[in-house]
Amino acid sequence: MKYIKKWSKYLFLFCFFFLVLSLFSFYNHSYDSFWNYSFSYAIARGEIPYLDFNTVSTPFCAFFFSLFLIFSKHYLWYVFGWSLVLTFTFYLLFQLIHHRSFIILFLLLFPFLHTIIPTYNLFCFCLYILLLYLEKYHKNHYLIGFVLGLSVLTKQTIGMFFVIAGFLYYIKDLEVLMKRLLGFLIPCFLFFLYLLFTHSLMAFLDLCLLGLFDFSKNTTGFSIYFYFSIMLFLVLCFYVFKKDRSIYAYYTLATFSFAIPLFDSYHFLLFFCSVFVYLMTKIDIKKKYCYLFLGLSIFLCFINFYCYRGFSSKRLDFLPNLKYYLVQPEQYEILSDFNQVFLKYYKKDKVPVLLSTKNSFIYVGNNLDVNYFLVFLHGNYGYNGVEKLIKRVEESSNLYIINQREMDEIGRNGEFLYEVCEYVMDHFSLLAKEGDYLIYEK
C-alpha cells in the first residue's frame, strides 16, 4: 500500500500530462510543437537533419523523441514520449523542492497552457532540472559534463550558457573542470562523427551557427517581454552576487538564454518558471497551500477544455497520423482544403512543394517525407537563407503550391517567406487556381 501511494502521484501526473498535451497541443496557438514533432517524424523515417529538412537547432531532442515514433508515426506517440519526460522531470523536482513542485506545475500551465509547448526549449528546461538534481545528489562530474553536452546538442545557444555557468563555478578547480570537460566532449564528439558520416557538417554549420545572424533579424524586437526578461535577469543577478554564489544560482542565471533572442511570452515564461524553481529551493511553503496550486492547475485545464469545446473543435480524420489532433473549425477547413488540393496534384514520382507554414501538416499527415520547406519562415534557412531557398527553387522542376491566404494575411512584414512565393509567381507558369491556393509549374 505504501508503494502504491508513493508512485500514485507520478501515475496521475503522467495521465495529466498526456491529456493536456493531446487535447491542447494546437489550442496554445503555436505551430512550434508540431514542427518539433515533424523533426522527430522525419528522423524516424530515416531522413537526415540539415540535409533533407531544415532546422536551426541541434538535434538531440528530435532524435530522442524519434525513438517513440519508430513503430508508429502517430502524433499521440510523440505525446506519450513527452508525458514520460515531464513525469520524470517532476520526479526530480519532488526530490529537490518536494510538494512545492505543484507551484511549478501551475506556472507551466498558466496562462492558457501556453508554456507547456513540447519543443526543444521545454526539453532544455527539463535538462535544467536534471542538472540541479545531479549537482545536489550525484556529484559525478563526468555525468554532469555529459548532461551539459546533451544540453548543447538540444539547443546550442541555451546549452552553451549552461556550460559557461557550470565551468565558471569550478574555474579554480582544474581537476573538476577536466572531468566535466571529458564528459562534455563525449556526446559532442559522437555528434561530430555523425555529421561527418552523413556529410551534413557544412549544412549544420550554415543552419545552426551562421544562420543565427539571419535568425537574429527575425525577432519580436523590444516587446514588453524584453523588458520583463531584462528586469528579472538584473534582479536575479543582484541577488545571486550579493547573497548566493551556488552552482544552482549560476545555472538559473543561464536560463536567461531561454528568452534570447525572441523575447516573446513563451520564452519569457520558461525563464520565469526556471527562476521560480530556484526560489522554491530557498523558501518553504506549507503543503496545504501547494496542493491548492494542484487544484488550480486542474481547474485551469478544465476551464480551457470547456472553452475549447465551445469552439466545436474537430479532429483531422483526413490525415492518418494526426487523426486525434484537435483544431478549431476555421483551421480544420483550411487544412482540409489544403490537403484536397495537395492530393489532387500529388503523384508518386512528382510530389508538389508546398509554400506554406502548414506544409508539414500535409506531408506528415499523409505519411510522406518532409523537405527543406518544412519551416517556411524567415531565419530558418542559414546565412542569406532567402537567396539560398530561391536557388533551390531555380534548380527545381517541380510543382509549387502557394498559400495565397497566408501571403495576404501575413504580408511582407511578417515571418512568412513572401520573397520565395513572389519569385515562383514571377518565373513559373500558373497552372491552376484552387480556392486560396495557386499552383505553379516551371
Secondary structure, 3 states (H helix, E strand, C coil): CHHHHHHHHHHHHHHHHHHHHHHHCCCCCCCHHHHHHHHHHHHHCCCCECCCECCCCCCHHHHHHHHHHCCCCCHHHHHHHHHHHHHHHHHHHHHHHHHHHHHHHHHHHCCCCCCCCCCHHHHHHHHHHHHHHHHHHCCCHHHHHHHHHHHHHHCHHHHHHHHHHHHHHCCCCHHHHHHHHHHHHHHHHHHHHHHHHCCCHHHHHHHHHHHHHHHHCCCCCCCHHHHHHHHHHHHHHHHHHHHCCCHHHHHHHHHHHHCCCCCCHHHHHHHHHHHHHHHHCCCCCCHHHHHHHHHHHHHHHHHHHHHHHHCCCEECCCCHHHCCCEECHHHHHHHHHHHHHHHHHCECCECCEEECCCHHHHHHHCCCCCCCCCCCECCCCCCCHHHHHHHHHHCCCCCEEEEHHHHHHHCCCCCECHHHHHHHHHHCEEEEEECCEEEEEC
